[in-house]
Amino acid sequence: MGDVVTVPDTYGLGPIEVTGISGGEVEMVAPLTGSGYSVAGCSGGGGVSSAGGGGVGLSCGEGVVATINDAMSLEVVDILDTTAVLHIEPAA
């Protein structure tokens, strides 16, 4: 599989794993560490398997900035063939 990005616990997600890059979008999965989940800006939702348990899937296009759990900002900065550059920071 792809690279794994560890994010702070305060974001409500465990390590984010890139599962695929195609069609100008990056596909990712992550286990939930909090009791709720919300995403704005990317498509995503529950019901995927991540790290052997339940989690959420995300599909984000290049240049889109998503807000996850009102705590984390995730932007797909660039996609080059099978490589993507992600920018992750606390939500504003």
C-alpha positions as CSV (number, residue, x, y, z in Angstrom):
1,M,0.0,0.0,0.0
2,G,1.0,3.6,0.1
3,D,2.6,5.9,2.6
4,V,1.2,6.5,6.1
5,V,1.0,9.9,7.7
6,T,0.7,10.1,11.5
7,V,-1.3,13.1,12.7
8,P,-1.9,14.4,16.3
9,D,-4.6,12.7,18.4
10,T,-6.5,16.0,18.6
11,Y,-7.5,15.6,14.9
12,G,-9.6,12.6,15.8
13,L,-7.9,10.3,13.3
14,G,-5.2,7.7,13.6
15,P,-2.5,7.4,10.9
16,I,-3.7,8.3,7.5
17,E,-2.8,5.7,4.8
18,V,-2.8,6.6,1.1
19,T,-4.4,3.7,-0.7
20,G,-4.4,5.0,-4.2
21,I,-3.9,7.9,-6.6
22,S,-5.9,8.0,-9.8
23,G,-8.1,10.3,-11.8
24,G,-6.6,13.4,-10.2
25,E,-7.7,12.3,-6.7
26,V,-5.9,10.8,-3.7
27,E,-7.7,8.0,-1.9
28,M,-7.0,7.6,1.8
29,V,-8.2,5.7,4.9
30,A,-7.7,6.3,8.6
31,P,-9.0,4.8,11.8
32,L,-11.2,7.0,14.0
33,T,-9.8,7.9,17.5
34,G,-12.7,10.1,18.6
35,S,-16.5,9.5,18.9
36,G,-17.5,11.5,15.8
37,Y,-16.4,12.3,12.3
38,S,-17.1,15.1,9.9
39,V,-15.5,16.2,6.6
40,A,-16.0,19.2,4.4
41,G,-14.3,19.7,1.0
42,C,-13.6,16.1,0.1
43,S,-15.8,13.1,-0.3
44,G,-15.6,10.7,2.5
45,G,-17.3,8.6,5.1
46,G,-17.3,5.6,7.4
47,G,-17.4,2.0,6.7
48,V,-13.9,1.1,5.5
49,S,-11.3,-1.1,7.0
50,S,-8.2,0.6,8.3
51,A,-5.4,-0.8,10.4
52,G,-7.4,-3.9,11.0
53,G,-10.4,-2.1,12.3
54,G,-13.1,0.4,11.3
55,G,-12.3,3.7,9.9
56,V,-13.1,6.3,7.3
57,G,-12.2,6.8,3.7
58,L,-11.4,10.1,2.0
59,S,-11.1,11.0,-1.7
60,C,-9.6,14.4,-2.3
61,G,-8.8,16.2,-5.5
62,E,-5.8,18.3,-6.3
63,G,-6.1,21.9,-5.0
64,V,-9.0,21.1,-2.7
65,V,-8.7,22.0,1.0
66,A,-10.7,19.8,3.3
67,T,-11.6,20.3,6.9
68,I,-11.8,17.1,8.9
69,N,-13.5,17.0,12.4
70,D,-13.3,20.8,12.5
71,A,-9.8,20.3,13.7
72,M,-7.6,19.4,10.7
73,S,-7.0,21.0,7.3
74,L,-5.8,18.7,4.5
75,E,-4.9,19.9,1.1
76,V,-3.7,17.9,-1.9
77,V,-1.1,20.3,-3.1
78,D,0.1,18.4,-6.2
79,I,-0.3,15.0,-7.9
80,L,2.5,13.7,-10.1
81,D,1.6,10.3,-11.6
82,T,1.6,8.0,-8.6
83,T,2.9,10.5,-6.1
84,A,1.0,13.2,-4.2
85,V,2.1,16.1,-2.0
86,L,-0.2,16.6,1.0
87,H,-0.3,19.7,3.3
88,I,-1.8,19.0,6.8
89,E,-2.2,21.6,9.5
90,P,-4.6,22.6,12.3
91,A,-7.9,23.9,10.9
92,A,-8.2,27.7,11.0
